[in-house]
Amino acid sequence: MNYSNHVGIIGSGISGLTLGCCLLKFGIDCVIFEKSNEISKHGAGISISRNALKILDRLDLINSFKEESFQPEKVSWNYKNVEFHTTDSDVFTANRKNLIKVLNDKYISLGGKTLFNHEVKSVTSNGKSLDFDNNDSFNIKHIAVCDGIKSSIRDRYFIKKNDIQYSGFNAWRGIGKSKNTKIQFHLGSKSHVINYPINNELDQSFIGIVKNNKENNESWVTEGSIENLLLELNDEAESIKSVLSKDQKIFKWGIFVRPPLKKIFLDNITLLGDAAHPMVPFLGQGGCMAIEDAYTFALVLKKVNLNFNLTQKIYNKIRTSRNIKIQKMSMQQARLNHIENHIIALTRNFIMKNTNIISKRTNIIWNYDAHYQIESELKKL
Ligand SMILES: Cc1cc2nc3c(=O)[nH]c(=O)nc-3n(C[C@H](O)[C@H](O)[C@H](O)COP(=O)(O)OP(=O)(O)OC[C@H]3O[C@@H](n4cnc5c(N)ncnc54)[C@H](O)[C@@H]3O)c2cc1C
């Protein structure tokens, strides 16, 4: 098969599939190369806020995503297991594998093709061809790197090896059952827990974040035990005890940080999603940024008549300022969620309850309209 006129997308995750959908919608040829033998079936909760929902809407995916997700009406804020504030919710919550399925169904319906069992091993230095672990090799028009948080291409060409550092936080996650219909935040001094329903059957996703020096693997599939989870999460575990069941699978992993990249392209290679801006998950924005990246790259490419060099420059300008801001805010959120001093924590709670600080912070993120941003950037040309 000849893909020399195609955008070669590495990875069929959130950014890769969104990019595939956008490119095909705009009449631009592309193909996805995925290392696994199928699209991801890992179950984990994800919340999608209106900055990304606007793009799903432009891709005519909002109804199918609605069917696969839940719309919590309220967010409940708790400190030491006592609710101190509630706010209205404006996000969809879903199982990540269902978001992937919705995107993949759309990609296929647009005529998209994915080559599974194709793990990229190397890229030629000017990014014109790809070599795979199964000895396949293809010439490609442009390489869109969507291979996730542990992107081997980013790590090889864009950062130094010792730039990867443990963040000081470990995460636990699982999916159980509960009658809870809200998004619940349980803030503690050394840990915090978030739980929410991910569908109308009220399957309940929970994520527990622990601040400690014990580095776990950076892997989404390492299993842990309920005993250790309860021990590490300490008092905050109280909030999810009723969600846990004996035969349930629990996963744990170490959260690592990489330096923000000011340049997310090189020669014929462009980074998108976690590959471009790995971020700690405390604002729930990694997937939303991946969707914004994909739409931005594809629309700019279309608007500048497939001028890839110009697209990379405009894409880089629009996305790095936005992504670096969200990366920083995500890390700040970790510190805000884990205030150890009781008096300072109570002051934080008071400010959250009595000022508009929460909506101010979320609006910076959620009010963003990628389409409008692209239009206004292109007007400057
Ligand atoms: C605990 C936690 C909670 C989160 N909650 C939220 C949330 O609520 N909201 C939100 O927006 N985001 C959330 N995120 C972040 C979100 O899941 C990621 O940002 C998002 O999945 C990134 O998409 P991606 O396309 O960059 O990578 P991925 O979706 O991870 O896809 C990468 C794909 O590339 C493939 N691949 C990897 N290497 C190769 C290779 N060499 N060759 C071929 N294929 C390859 C992989 O198999 C995979 O299919 C959360 C993350 C975590 C850890």
The ligand as a Tripos MOL2 file, in Angstrom:
@<TRIPOS>MOLECULE
LIG
   53    58     1     0     0
SMALL
NO_CHARGES

@<TRIPOS>ATOM
      1 C1         -5.9680    9.1830   36.1550 C.3       1 LIG1
      2 C2         -6.1950    9.9370   34.9020 C.ar      1 LIG1
      3 C3         -7.3720   10.6030   34.7770 C.ar      1 LIG1
      4 C4         -7.6200   11.3730   33.6440 C.ar      1 LIG1
      5 N1         -8.7880   12.0330   33.5690 N.ar      1 LIG1
      6 C5         -9.0090   12.8190   32.5060 C.ar      1 LIG1
      7 C6        -10.2230   13.5480   32.4120 C.ar      1 LIG1
      8 O1        -11.0900   13.4740   33.2680 O.2       1 LIG1
      9 N2        -10.3910   14.3490   31.3230 N.ar      1 LIG1
     10 C7         -9.4460   14.4540   30.3390 C.ar      1 LIG1
     11 O2         -9.6570   15.2100   29.3900 O.2       1 LIG1
     12 N3         -8.2980   13.7520   30.4080 N.ar      1 LIG1
     13 C8         -8.0510   12.9440   31.4560 C.ar      1 LIG1
     14 N4         -6.9090   12.2340   31.5190 N.ar      1 LIG1
     15 C9         -5.9050   12.3360   30.4520 C.3       1 LIG1
     16 C10        -6.2540   11.5730   29.1840 C.3       1 LIG1
     17 O3         -6.5890   10.2370   29.4410 O.3       1 LIG1
     18 C11        -5.0570   11.6450   28.2240 C.3       1 LIG1
     19 O4         -4.5870   12.9640   28.2020 O.3       1 LIG1
     20 C12        -5.4420   11.2200   26.8110 C.3       1 LIG1
     21 O5         -5.7420    9.8620   26.7860 O.3       1 LIG1
     22 C13        -4.3050   11.5490   25.8280 C.3       1 LIG1
     23 O6         -4.6460   11.1300   24.5460 O.3       1 LIG1
     24 P1         -3.4860   10.6930   23.5320 P.3       1 LIG1
     25 O7         -4.1490   10.4660   22.2410 O.co2     1 LIG1
     26 O8         -2.3760   11.6550   23.6020 O.co2     1 LIG1
     27 O9         -2.9020    9.3430   24.1180 O.3       1 LIG1
     28 P2         -3.6460    7.9530   24.3170 P.3       1 LIG1
     29 O10        -5.1130    8.1440   24.3560 O.co2     1 LIG1
     30 O11        -2.9710    7.3110   25.4750 O.co2     1 LIG1
     31 O12        -3.3030    7.1370   22.9850 O.3       1 LIG1
     32 C14        -1.9940    6.7440   22.6150 C.3       1 LIG1
     33 C15        -2.1130    5.5870   21.6200 C.3       1 LIG1
     34 O13        -0.8470    5.3920   20.9640 O.3       1 LIG1
     35 C16        -0.5610    3.9970   20.9030 C.3       1 LIG1
     36 N5          0.9050    3.8840   20.7820 N.ar      1 LIG1
     37 C17         1.8390    4.1580   21.7330 C.ar      1 LIG1
     38 N6          3.0840    3.9900   21.2470 N.ar      1 LIG1
     39 C18         2.9450    3.6000   19.9500 C.ar      1 LIG1
     40 C19         3.8810    3.2660   18.9180 C.ar      1 LIG1
     41 N7          5.2070    3.3290   19.1070 N.pl3     1 LIG1
     42 N8          3.4020    2.9060   17.6980 N.ar      1 LIG1
     43 C20         2.0430    2.8350   17.4730 C.ar      1 LIG1
     44 N9          1.1260    3.1430   18.4230 N.ar      1 LIG1
     45 C21         1.5630    3.5210   19.6410 C.ar      1 LIG1
     46 C22        -1.1470    3.4630   22.1900 C.3       1 LIG1
     47 O14        -1.3490    2.0670   22.1300 O.3       1 LIG1
     48 C23        -2.4620    4.2550   22.2660 C.3       1 LIG1
     49 O15        -3.5050    3.6460   21.5600 O.3       1 LIG1
     50 C24        -6.6500   11.4360   32.6300 C.ar      1 LIG1
     51 C25        -5.4580   10.7220   32.7400 C.ar      1 LIG1
     52 C26        -5.2310    9.9890   33.8690 C.ar      1 LIG1
     53 C27        -3.9400    9.2460   33.9890 C.3       1 LIG1
@<TRIPOS>BOND
     1     1     2 1
     2     2     3 ar
     3     2    52 ar
     4     3     4 ar
     5     4     5 ar
     6     4    50 ar
     7     5     6 ar
     8     6     7 ar
     9     6    13 1
    10     7     8 2
    11     7     9 ar
    12     9    10 ar
    13    10    11 2
    14    10    12 ar
    15    12    13 ar
    16    13    14 ar
    17    14    15 1
    18    14    50 ar
    19    15    16 1
    20    16    17 1
    21    16    18 1
    22    18    19 1
    23    18    20 1
    24    20    21 1
    25    20    22 1
    26    22    23 1
    27    23    24 1
    28    24    25 2
    29    24    26 1
    30    24    27 1
    31    27    28 1
    32    28    29 2
    33    28    30 1
    34    28    31 1
    35    31    32 1
    36    32    33 1
    37    33    34 1
    38    33    48 1
    39    34    35 1
    40    35    36 1
    41    35    46 1
    42    36    37 ar
    43    36    45 ar
    44    37    38 ar
    45    38    39 ar
    46    39    40 ar
    47    39    45 ar
    48    40    41 1
    49    40    42 ar
    50    42    43 ar
    51    43    44 ar
    52    44    45 ar
    53    46    47 1
    54    46    48 1
    55    48    49 1
    56    50    51 ar
    57    51    52 ar
    58    52    53 1
@<TRIPOS>SUBSTRUCTURE
     1 LIG1         1 GROUP 0 **** ****
